[in-house]
Amino acid sequence: MILTTTNSIEGHKIIEYKGIVTGISYNSTYDYKGKNISFSDLFNTKKRFEAYEVGIENIKEGAFQKLQENAVALNADAVVGIKVDIETIANSTILLVSVTGTAVKISL
């Protein structure tokens, strides 16, 4: 399946718009090199930011998987115009990633 942030796919023609699809993933646990981040590591800026980076990548991957599953359910070949939104939930440690795009059928 083709996933793209552009509104068209070079070399392919969109023949049918299937609808808007979304993938949402969230998590409140972060790890540092495979281990849960400890309380003392929260004060180590490098480890803390590395843990956030890994956490965001894992959550984002989950959101893209759900987006793709929702597109497949609509019998789509691709998703165009993808937008990624990364947010934190207020007063918590939860990161939320939302991925939205338009599922389409393309000429192969």
C-alpha atoms as an extended CHARMM CRD file, in Angstrom:
* protein
*
       108  EXT
         1         1  MET       CA              0.0000000000        0.0000000000        0.0000000000  PROA      1               0.0000000000
         2         2  ILE       CA              1.2410000000        3.4560000000       -0.9070000000  PROA      2               0.0000000000
         3         3  LEU       CA              1.1620000000        6.0170000000        1.9090000000  PROA      3               0.0000000000
         4         4  THR       CA              2.0000000000        9.6140000000        1.0180000000  PROA      4               0.0000000000
         5         5  THR       CA              1.6450000000       13.1540000000        2.2990000000  PROA      5               0.0000000000
         6         6  THR       CA              1.0850000000       14.4300000000       -1.2430000000  PROA      6               0.0000000000
         7         7  ASN       CA             -2.3520000000       14.6620000000       -2.8530000000  PROA      7               0.0000000000
         8         8  SER       CA             -1.3390000000       12.6190000000       -5.8910000000  PROA      8               0.0000000000
         9         9  ILE       CA              0.8910000000        9.6660000000       -6.6950000000  PROA      9               0.0000000000
        10        10  GLU       CA              3.3290000000       10.1110000000       -9.5450000000  PROA      10              0.0000000000
        11        11  GLY       CA              2.7250000000        7.5610000000      -12.3020000000  PROA      11              0.0000000000
        12        12  HSD       CA             -0.7070000000        6.5890000000      -10.9810000000  PROA      12              0.0000000000
        13        13  LYS       CA             -4.1770000000        7.9780000000      -11.4840000000  PROA      13              0.0000000000
        14        14  ILE       CA             -6.6640000000        8.1260000000       -8.6400000000  PROA      14              0.0000000000
        15        15  ILE       CA             -9.7830000000        6.3880000000       -9.9490000000  PROA      15              0.0000000000
        16        16  GLU       CA            -11.9130000000        6.3570000000       -6.8030000000  PROA      16              0.0000000000
        17        17  TYR       CA            -11.9620000000        8.1370000000       -3.4560000000  PROA      17              0.0000000000
        18        18  LYS       CA            -12.8870000000        5.6770000000       -0.7190000000  PROA      18              0.0000000000
        19        19  GLY       CA            -13.0730000000        8.0840000000        2.2160000000  PROA      19              0.0000000000
        20        20  ILE       CA            -11.1170000000        9.5910000000        5.0660000000  PROA      20              0.0000000000
        21        21  VAL       CA             -9.1870000000        7.1400000000        7.2240000000  PROA      21              0.0000000000
        22        22  THR       CA             -7.5300000000        7.6720000000       10.5770000000  PROA      22              0.0000000000
        23        23  GLY       CA             -5.0900000000        5.8010000000       12.7530000000  PROA      23              0.0000000000
        24        24  ILE       CA             -4.7040000000        6.7530000000       16.4060000000  PROA      24              0.0000000000
        25        25  SER       CA             -2.2070000000        5.3700000000       18.8730000000  PROA      25              0.0000000000
        26        26  TYR       CA             -1.1960000000        6.4470000000       22.3590000000  PROA      26              0.0000000000
        27        27  ASN       CA              1.0240000000        5.3760000000       25.2040000000  PROA      27              0.0000000000
        28        28  SER       CA              2.2460000000        6.6650000000       28.5260000000  PROA      28              0.0000000000
        29        29  THR       CA              5.2880000000        4.4330000000       28.9770000000  PROA      29              0.0000000000
        30        30  TYR       CA              8.6300000000        5.2950000000       27.5030000000  PROA      30              0.0000000000
        31        31  ASP       CA             11.6880000000        3.1440000000       27.3840000000  PROA      31              0.0000000000
        32        32  TYR       CA             15.3750000000        3.7910000000       27.0590000000  PROA      32              0.0000000000
        33        33  LYS       CA             17.2000000000        1.1130000000       25.0400000000  PROA      33              0.0000000000
        34        34  GLY       CA             14.5800000000       -1.5230000000       25.8680000000  PROA      34              0.0000000000
        35        35  LYS       CA             14.2000000000       -0.6660000000       29.5550000000  PROA      35              0.0000000000
        36        36  ASN       CA             11.5170000000        1.4270000000       31.2010000000  PROA      36              0.0000000000
        37        37  ILE       CA             12.9010000000        4.8370000000       32.0140000000  PROA      37              0.0000000000
        38        38  SER       CA             13.6610000000        5.1670000000       35.7200000000  PROA      38              0.0000000000
        39        39  PHE       CA             12.7760000000        8.0770000000       37.9500000000  PROA      39              0.0000000000
        40        40  SER       CA             16.4150000000        9.1730000000       38.1320000000  PROA      40              0.0000000000
        41        41  ASP       CA             16.6720000000        9.0470000000       34.3130000000  PROA      41              0.0000000000
        42        42  LEU       CA             13.9080000000       11.6500000000       34.1370000000  PROA      42              0.0000000000
        43        43  PHE       CA             16.5180000000       14.1260000000       35.3460000000  PROA      43              0.0000000000
        44        44  ASN       CA             19.0360000000       13.0420000000       32.6990000000  PROA      44              0.0000000000
        45        45  THR       CA             18.0600000000       15.2370000000       29.7530000000  PROA      45              0.0000000000
        46        46  LYS       CA             19.7550000000       13.0840000000       27.1210000000  PROA      46              0.0000000000
        47        47  LYS       CA             18.1380000000        9.8380000000       28.3030000000  PROA      47              0.0000000000
        48        48  ARG       CA             14.7620000000       11.5060000000       28.7450000000  PROA      48              0.0000000000
        49        49  PHE       CA             14.7380000000       12.9410000000       25.2190000000  PROA      49              0.0000000000
        50        50  GLU       CA             16.0080000000        9.6950000000       23.7170000000  PROA      50              0.0000000000
        51        51  ALA       CA             13.1840000000        7.8620000000       25.4950000000  PROA      51              0.0000000000
        52        52  TYR       CA             10.6310000000       10.3500000000       24.1180000000  PROA      52              0.0000000000
        53        53  GLU       CA             12.0690000000        9.9160000000       20.6290000000  PROA      53              0.0000000000
        54        54  VAL       CA             11.8080000000        6.1230000000       20.7790000000  PROA      54              0.0000000000
        55        55  GLY       CA              8.3530000000        6.3890000000       22.3410000000  PROA      55              0.0000000000
        56        56  ILE       CA              7.0580000000        8.7220000000       19.6410000000  PROA      56              0.0000000000
        57        57  GLU       CA              8.4510000000        6.4970000000       16.8670000000  PROA      57              0.0000000000
        58        58  ASN       CA              6.7430000000        3.4120000000       18.3390000000  PROA      58              0.0000000000
        59        59  ILE       CA              3.4430000000        5.2070000000       18.8530000000  PROA      59              0.0000000000
        60        60  LYS       CA              3.6230000000        6.7140000000       15.3440000000  PROA      60              0.0000000000
        61        61  GLU       CA              4.2590000000        3.2870000000       13.8270000000  PROA      61              0.0000000000
        62        62  GLY       CA              1.1720000000        1.9510000000       15.6100000000  PROA      62              0.0000000000
        63        63  ALA       CA             -0.9300000000        4.8280000000       14.2680000000  PROA      63              0.0000000000
        64        64  PHE       CA              0.2890000000        4.1790000000       10.6950000000  PROA      64              0.0000000000
        65        65  GLN       CA             -0.5270000000        0.4720000000       11.0580000000  PROA      65              0.0000000000
        66        66  LYS       CA             -4.0900000000        1.3290000000       12.1250000000  PROA      66              0.0000000000
        67        67  LEU       CA             -4.4070000000        3.8330000000        9.2620000000  PROA      67              0.0000000000
        68        68  GLN       CA             -3.3490000000        1.1500000000        6.8050000000  PROA      68              0.0000000000
        69        69  GLU       CA             -5.7550000000       -1.4150000000        8.3140000000  PROA      69              0.0000000000
        70        70  ASN       CA             -8.6280000000        1.0590000000        7.9820000000  PROA      70              0.0000000000
        71        71  ALA       CA             -7.6910000000        1.7510000000        4.3360000000  PROA      71              0.0000000000
        72        72  VAL       CA             -7.5510000000       -1.9810000000        3.5650000000  PROA      72              0.0000000000
        73        73  ALA       CA            -11.0270000000       -2.3610000000        5.0830000000  PROA      73              0.0000000000
        74        74  LEU       CA            -12.2480000000        0.1530000000        2.4680000000  PROA      74              0.0000000000
        75        75  ASN       CA            -10.4930000000       -1.8300000000       -0.3090000000  PROA      75              0.0000000000
        76        76  ALA       CA             -8.0920000000        1.0460000000       -1.0020000000  PROA      76              0.0000000000
        77        77  ASP       CA             -4.7280000000        0.8020000000       -2.7520000000  PROA      77              0.0000000000
        78        78  ALA       CA             -3.2240000000        3.9560000000       -1.2400000000  PROA      78              0.0000000000
        79        79  VAL       CA             -3.6880000000        6.7720000000        1.2510000000  PROA      79              0.0000000000
        80        80  VAL       CA             -2.9300000000       10.3180000000        0.0730000000  PROA      80              0.0000000000
        81        81  GLY       CA             -2.7500000000       13.6700000000        1.8490000000  PROA      81              0.0000000000
        82        82  ILE       CA             -1.5560000000       12.1470000000        5.1080000000  PROA      82              0.0000000000
        83        83  LYS       CA             -1.2620000000       14.5020000000        8.0720000000  PROA      83              0.0000000000
        84        84  VAL       CA              0.4640000000       13.5100000000       11.3210000000  PROA      84              0.0000000000
        85        85  ASP       CA             -0.4470000000       15.1170000000       14.6330000000  PROA      85              0.0000000000
        86        86  ILE       CA              1.5350000000       14.4350000000       17.8120000000  PROA      86              0.0000000000
        87        87  GLU       CA              0.1350000000       15.7200000000       21.0970000000  PROA      87              0.0000000000
        88        88  THR       CA              0.4030000000       15.2400000000       24.8090000000  PROA      88              0.0000000000
        89        89  ILE       CA             -2.6610000000       14.8260000000       26.9660000000  PROA      89              0.0000000000
        90        90  ALA       CA             -2.8490000000       17.6570000000       29.5000000000  PROA      90              0.0000000000
        91        91  ASN       CA             -1.6720000000       16.8680000000       33.0320000000  PROA      91              0.0000000000
        92        92  SER       CA             -0.4330000000       13.4010000000       32.0850000000  PROA      92              0.0000000000
        93        93  THR       CA              2.4830000000       11.5880000000       30.4990000000  PROA      93              0.0000000000
        94        94  ILE       CA              0.3770000000       10.2560000000       27.6270000000  PROA      94              0.0000000000
        95        95  LEU       CA              1.5430000000       10.8960000000       24.0700000000  PROA      95              0.0000000000
        96        96  LEU       CA             -1.0870000000       10.6760000000       21.3250000000  PROA      96              0.0000000000
        97        97  VAL       CA             -0.3600000000       10.3070000000       17.6210000000  PROA      97              0.0000000000
        98        98  SER       CA             -3.1440000000       10.7700000000       15.0900000000  PROA      98              0.0000000000
        99        99  VAL       CA             -2.6050000000       10.0480000000       11.3940000000  PROA      99              0.0000000000
       100       100  THR       CA             -5.3070000000       11.0410000000        8.8810000000  PROA      100             0.0000000000
       101       101  GLY       CA             -5.5230000000       10.7720000000        5.1080000000  PROA      101             0.0000000000
       102       102  THR       CA             -7.7820000000        9.9670000000        2.1660000000  PROA      102             0.0000000000
       103       103  ALA       CA             -8.0590000000        6.3180000000        1.1220000000  PROA      103             0.0000000000
       104       104  VAL       CA             -8.0730000000        5.9540000000       -2.6660000000  PROA      104             0.0000000000
       105       105  LYS       CA             -8.1790000000        3.3410000000       -5.4030000000  PROA      105             0.0000000000
       106       106  ILE       CA             -5.4780000000        3.9220000000       -8.0190000000  PROA      106             0.0000000000
       107       107  SER       CA             -4.7590000000        2.5970000000      -11.4970000000  PROA      107             0.0000000000
       108       108  LEU       CA             -1.8740000000        0.1760000000      -11.3100000000  PROA      108             0.0000000000
